């Protein structure tokens, strides 16, 4: 993993997972990729705890989490 320059929030990750043009374009313009980005543990929990999360969406989120750095909670 390279240096982490970006911390992605839940809404941006959802936009990426849904292939929303706005989210994808924003991150491309900023030079943001999975090699220099991370999410917080809280974002991870928000993604996985959405009410009514369907299995296919859960699988997509899990696949994203396998390749994305997650910053753990700390004091």
N, C-alpha and C positions, 0 to 999 in steps of 0.2 A: 504494500500500500504506500502510495505517495503521501506527501504532506496534505493534511486536511485543511482546506480553505473555506469550505461551505458546510453549514449546518442546515439541513433541509427540514422544514416544518411539515406537519401532517398534511396540510392542504396542498402543498407542492407535490408531495409524494403521491397523493391521490390523483392529482392532475397528471402526473407521469404515468401512473398505472392505467389511467383511463385514456392515455395518449391524447390529452388535451393540447391543442396547438399552442395555447398561451403558455402553459407550463414548460413544454418542450422547447419552445423558441426562447423563452427567458433564460433557461439554463444553458442553452447552446450559446447565446450571446455573451453570457458571463464566463464561459469556459468551464462550466461546472459538469463534472462527470462522476461516476462512481469511484474513480481512482482518487479523487480529491474532495470527496464529500462524505458526510456522515449524517446520521439521525440520532436523536436522543432516545434513551430508554423509554421516556414518556411517549414519544411519537410511536415507537414500536408497540407500546401497550394500547395506544389509541387506535392504531391500525387494526390490531387483532381483536379489539373488544367492541367493535361497531355492532350495534344491535341488528339482528337479521342478516349477519354476514353469511353469504352463500359459500358453499364449498369451493366453487371455482375461483371466487375472489380470495378466499383464504389461501388457496394454493398459489395464486399469483403473488399475494403479499409475502407468503413464506419464501417463494423463489427470490423475490426482491431482497428480503432480509438475509438470505444466504450469501449475497454478494455485497451487501452494504455494511459499512462500519456502523456499529451501534455504540454510542458513548454511554457508559453506565452511570447510574445515579451515584452521587457522592454527597458528603456533608456540605 
